[in-house]
Amino acid sequence: MTAGIALLAPGECHVWWARAESDLALLDLLDAEERMRSRSFLREQPRALYLTAHALTRLAVSAQTGVPPHLLRFVRVCKTCAGPHGKPALSDSPVPLELSLSHSGDRVAVALSRGGPVGVDVERIGDRWAESVDALSAEERRALDLLPAQRRAPGFFRYWARKEAVLKATGDGLVVNPATLTLSGAEEPPALRQWQGRPGAEDRIALADLDAGPGYRMAVARVGGDGHGLRAVQHEVGDVLSLRP
């Protein structure tokens, strides 16, 4: 087990989040392809986000599998077209492990689950949310309109983080119209209430809201729950390199 990273028991879901780091020592945790990709970024912030997200993912997975971080192999297969993109999966894992990662602003998040497919999403609260309000169902838009004006932007990004978490967990991604999902109110306990065209989905997908600090909203979803909430253990990581074995 890597220092500072707990082993997951069967059925557990853990989420680690951190602020983007630029320490080039993180490159030692990546494989050759990821190192080459990280060097291809022209701007510092996208490079730091990529580097931190992939290093944190490898450290968290290494702790669960016993495989050194740089030797882990991941694959991506699109659920829709079978192309080499989409949700990441661990190749030849010695333990049943599902994973998801996300980044926004200067935050990165990694979720691991031993209880079914998982999705995590972190979102920085921005000013231009009204341009994307069509991602909400009619019921969600009505609920958002009832909030005081100063709470609508945080409310919208709460909805958005939850929806993306669900769509990542199922492997659909944004190929599916987020407005076909109706969730509980932004200031209510998280739950999937209805998924147009997928009857019974609300009984198979569980959600949890997480805290990524001021100015952000974060959520995690898992397929295989009872739809009545998900217990997710959250870890804030101040220094990714401190998690090295």
Helices and strands as residue ranges (DSSP letters): E 13-19, G 24-29, H 32-40, H 44-65, G 69-71, E 74-76, E 88-90, E 98-104, E 107-113, E 118-124, G 129-135, H 138-145, G 149-151, H 152-170, G 173-175, G 178-180, E 181-183, E 192-195, G 201-203, E 205-210, E 216-223, E 232-237, G 240-243
